[in-house]
């Protein structure tokens, strides 16, 4: 029986997706569970698997085209079926009888990949390695738990830049087909269509500023002891696994939420949700915009584990390869712009979270200690808070706990 392949909803609020690449041509056979297409959502690229074995009879939505959720994008035929013998399919919607839909590849945290001998690899990476005569055991995976993913195979493919197709992505600038009216008084310009990610960012920021009553608290943190601890930790680590200031900030935020658990909350119209685990979202700048991968249960993880995890998440974020469960959720966000030399800034709360911590640059400044003026390395921290779920005193207690964790860094090792 023919199966209509429809675009599934891959994340909360998803309305459409981009067909980045079809991995099967019309008439080509696909086995159940085999990856047949790559779908780009607003923040990640997903692998679409065939729900049943059969031949790809017709592709209704081509590469580089967008499709709405639940829209038919292709038809999968049985072994003895011919596309011309079936009722006409339209990409506008499904035929009258609901049919099984293609499925999206399981989340990275829920599966370790298809095993090649003792090597974990995604189905797409496995196929690409076979086609290019590459032994997967010779590759170093950049995916979860060292899983080999597409980019690992592409990097190992000879002349990859010359032979690999250039895929359209949501982050690529696309020149608008129709130029909007020129605002009065400006010169020549180029109209660049908004990417899916940029539209989502814009919508969420407007939602946050219009619906969340923000208030802001700031604190100067002395970080000389933190820098000393970091240097000591890095003496025991390789160059590729060095601890950053941001890794320690993440851990300090987790310690602060452990100290002030009443601030680990999310506001809803029906109830205040008290979170049982401490999940920290960390802002990562990508070519297409900002995304916030999540360190789950950060309170129970060591600084070293946090460092390794956020490095892997940030790398996948910049490659547009994060899975939805890797960037959705979180109870508190951290945005660090200190590397740009900013003294301080305030960030917008990321709904439905209640707090976001903005970290400024580390600066050597004169400070008063007792009756003396001494040099110290200071870091300004600004906490933006949703006043519906956290009052001023509770927010102040949270920022105080963060400051104490930063200034007494041995707490981060307990």
QUIHUBEL-V393445 format. One record per residue. RES is the residue in three letters. PSI is psi in whole degrees, -180 to 180 (* if undefined). Layout:
res:RES psi:PSI
res:RES psi:PSI
This chain:
res:UNK psi:136
res:UNK psi:145
res:UNK psi:126
res:UNK psi:123
res:UNK psi:115
res:UNK psi:156
res:UNK psi:116
res:UNK psi:161
res:UNK psi:120
res:UNK psi:-12
res:UNK psi:162
res:UNK psi:130
res:UNK psi:0
res:UNK psi:133
res:UNK psi:-30
res:UNK psi:176
res:UNK psi:164
res:UNK psi:131
res:UNK psi:100
res:UNK psi:-45
res:UNK psi:137
res:UNK psi:127
res:UNK psi:-7
res:UNK psi:140
res:UNK psi:163
res:UNK psi:132
res:UNK psi:-13
res:UNK psi:143
res:UNK psi:144
res:UNK psi:134
res:UNK psi:155
res:UNK psi:130
res:UNK psi:-6
res:UNK psi:141
res:UNK psi:127
res:UNK psi:-17
res:UNK psi:160
res:UNK psi:129
res:UNK psi:127
res:UNK psi:123
res:UNK psi:-167
res:UNK psi:-25
res:UNK psi:-1
res:UNK psi:162
res:UNK psi:128
res:UNK psi:152
res:UNK psi:127
res:UNK psi:124
res:UNK psi:150
res:UNK psi:132
res:UNK psi:-20
res:UNK psi:164
res:UNK psi:148
res:UNK psi:-170
res:UNK psi:142
res:UNK psi:103
res:UNK psi:-46
res:UNK psi:137
res:UNK psi:119
res:UNK psi:-28
res:UNK psi:114
res:UNK psi:174
res:UNK psi:141
res:UNK psi:-1
res:UNK psi:152
res:UNK psi:149
res:UNK psi:146
res:UNK psi:155
res:UNK psi:135
res:UNK psi:7
res:UNK psi:141
res:UNK psi:127
res:UNK psi:-18
res:UNK psi:171
res:UNK psi:130
res:UNK psi:126
res:UNK psi:152
res:UNK psi:172
res:UNK psi:-34
res:UNK psi:17
res:UNK psi:153
res:UNK psi:138
res:UNK psi:-31
res:UNK psi:-17
res:UNK psi:-5
res:UNK psi:158
res:UNK psi:148
res:UNK psi:134
res:UNK psi:146
res:UNK psi:141
res:UNK psi:-4
res:UNK psi:-25
res:UNK psi:-178
res:UNK psi:160
res:UNK psi:174
res:UNK psi:-44
res:UNK psi:123
res:UNK psi:134
res:UNK psi:158
res:UNK psi:139
res:UNK psi:159
res:UNK psi:157
res:UNK psi:154
res:UNK psi:148
res:UNK psi:140
res:UNK psi:153
res:UNK psi:154
res:UNK psi:-36
res:UNK psi:-13
res:UNK psi:-9
res:UNK psi:149
res:UNK psi:3
res:UNK psi:166
res:UNK psi:137
res:UNK psi:127
res:UNK psi:97
res:UNK psi:-114
res:UNK psi:17
res:UNK psi:128
res:UNK psi:130
res:UNK psi:151
res:UNK psi:158
res:UNK psi:-39
res:UNK psi:-44
res:UNK psi:-38
res:UNK psi:-47
res:UNK psi:-44
res:UNK psi:-39
res:UNK psi:-41
res:UNK psi:-44
res:UNK psi:-30
res:UNK psi:8
res:UNK psi:35
res:UNK psi:133
res:UNK psi:113
res:UNK psi:-28
res:UNK psi:-17
res:UNK psi:-5
res:UNK psi:154
res:UNK psi:117
res:UNK psi:142
res:UNK psi:1
res:UNK psi:-175
res:UNK psi:134
res:UNK psi:33
res:UNK psi:15
res:UNK psi:136
res:UNK psi:128
res:UNK psi:178
res:UNK psi:-46
res:UNK psi:-29
res:UNK psi:-40
res:UNK psi:-41
res:UNK psi:-38
res:UNK psi:-29
res:UNK psi:-5
res:UNK psi:126
res:UNK psi:139
res:UNK psi:38
res:UNK psi:-37
res:UNK psi:-26
res:UNK psi:-27
res:UNK psi:-25
res:UNK psi:134
res:UNK psi:147
res:UNK psi:117
res:UNK psi:140
res:UNK psi:140
res:UNK psi:162
res:UNK psi:-17
res:UNK psi:-8
res:UNK psi:137
res:UNK psi:134
res:UNK psi:124
res:UNK psi:127
res:UNK psi:141
res:UNK psi:-29
res:UNK psi:129
res:UNK psi:127
res:UNK psi:163
res:UNK psi:140
res:UNK psi:122
res:UNK psi:145
res:UNK psi:133
res:UNK psi:0
res:UNK psi:161
res:UNK psi:-156
res:UNK psi:150
res:UNK psi:167
res:UNK psi:127
res:UNK psi:118
res:UNK psi:122
res:UNK psi:146
res:UNK psi:136
res:UNK psi:164
res:UNK psi:-40
res:UNK psi:-44
res:UNK psi:-37
res:UNK psi:-42
res:UNK psi:-44
res:UNK psi:-46
res:UNK psi:-44
res:UNK psi:-42
res:UNK psi:-35
res:UNK psi:-42
res:UNK psi:-43
res:UNK psi:-44
res:UNK psi:-48
res:UNK psi:-28
res:UNK psi:-25
res:UNK psi:-18
res:UNK psi:121
res:UNK psi:95
res:UNK psi:146
res:UNK psi:162
res:UNK psi:138
res:UNK psi:141
res:UNK psi:152
res:UNK psi:139
res:UNK psi:127
res:UNK psi:128
res:UNK psi:126
res:UNK psi:17
res:UNK psi:-44
res:UNK psi:-35
res:UNK psi:-42
res:UNK psi:-38
res:UNK psi:-44
res:UNK psi:-43
res:UNK psi:-44
res:UNK psi:-41
res:UNK psi:-40
res:UNK psi:-40
res:UNK psi:-20
res:UNK psi:-23
res:UNK psi:4
res:UNK psi:159
res:UNK psi:166
res:UNK psi:-33
res:UNK psi:-12
res:UNK psi:35
res:UNK psi:147
res:UNK psi:135
res:UNK psi:166
res:UNK psi:-39
res:UNK psi:-35
res:UNK psi:-43
res:UNK psi:-34
res:UNK psi:-42
res:UNK psi:-47
res:UNK psi:-39
res:UNK psi:-38
res:UNK psi:-39
res:UNK psi:-42
res:UNK psi:-40
res:UNK psi:-41
res:UNK psi:-30
res:UNK psi:-37
res:UNK psi:-36
res:UNK psi:72
res:UNK psi:-23
res:UNK psi:-14
res:UNK psi:-5
res:UNK psi:71
res:UNK psi:161
res:UNK psi:135
res:UNK psi:132
res:UNK psi:164
res:UNK psi:-25
res:UNK psi:-33
res:UNK psi:163
res:UNK psi:121
res:UNK psi:116
res:UNK psi:115
res:UNK psi:138
res:UNK psi:-25
res:UNK psi:161
res:UNK psi:103
res:UNK psi:120
res:UNK psi:123
res:UNK psi:139
res:UNK psi:122
res:UNK psi:129
res:UNK psi:126
res:UNK psi:128
res:UNK psi:174
res:UNK psi:-33
res:UNK psi:-12
res:UNK psi:-168
res:UNK psi:138
res:UNK psi:151
res:UNK psi:83
res:UNK psi:154
res:UNK psi:131
res:UNK psi:108
res:UNK psi:140
res:UNK psi:48
res:UNK psi:-27
res:UNK psi:-28
res:UNK psi:-1
res:UNK psi:148
res:UNK psi:165
res:UNK psi:-40
res:UNK psi:-42
res:UNK psi:-41
res:UNK psi:-42
res:UNK psi:-47
res:UNK psi:-41
res:UNK psi:-45
res:UNK psi:-31
res:UNK psi:-44
res:UNK psi:-42
res:UNK psi:-43
res:UNK psi:-39
res:UNK psi:-44
res:UNK psi:-33
res:UNK psi:-43
res:UNK psi:-21
res:UNK psi:3
res:UNK psi:39
res:UNK psi:13
res:UNK psi:143
res:UNK psi:153
res:UNK psi:-41
res:UNK psi:-9
res:UNK psi:-14
res:UNK psi:-2
res:UNK psi:148
res:UNK psi:-152
res:UNK psi:147
res:UNK psi:-24
res:UNK psi:142
res:UNK psi:154
res:UNK psi:130
res:UNK psi:118
res:UNK psi:111
res:UNK psi:18
res:UNK psi:-30
res:UNK psi:-14
res:UNK psi:5
res:UNK psi:13
res:UNK psi:132
res:UNK psi:-47
res:UNK psi:162
res:UNK psi:166
res:UNK psi:140
res:UNK psi:164
res:UNK psi:132
res:UNK psi:137
res:UNK psi:98
res:UNK psi:145
res:UNK psi:16
res:UNK psi:167
res:UNK psi:-14
res:UNK psi:151
res:UNK psi:135
res:UNK psi:121
res:UNK psi:125
res:UNK psi:126
res:UNK psi:-172
res:UNK psi:151
res:UNK psi:124
res:UNK psi:139
res:UNK psi:122
res:UNK psi:155
res:UNK psi:134
res:UNK psi:155
res:UNK psi:123
res:UNK psi:110
res:UNK psi:-125
res:UNK psi:10
res:UNK psi:151
res:UNK psi:121
res:UNK psi:155
res:UNK psi:144
res:UNK psi:154
res:UNK psi:118
res:UNK psi:149
res:UNK psi:120
res:UNK psi:132
res:UNK psi:131
res:UNK psi:124
res:UNK psi:117
res:UNK psi:134
res:UNK psi:142
res:UNK psi:112
res:UNK psi:-15
res:UNK psi:-34
res:UNK psi:-22
res:UNK psi:123
res:UNK psi:172
res:UNK psi:-45
res:UNK psi:-40
res:UNK psi:-41
res:UNK psi:-40
res:UNK psi:-39
res:UNK psi:-39
res:UNK psi:-46
res:UNK psi:-35
res:UNK psi:-42
res:UNK psi:-37
res:UNK psi:-46
res:UNK psi:-43
res:UNK psi:-38
res:UNK psi:-36
res:UNK psi:-43
res:UNK psi:-18
res:UNK psi:71
res:UNK psi:-13
res:UNK psi:-22
res:UNK psi:-28
res:UNK psi:-13
res:UNK psi:-6
res:UNK psi:*
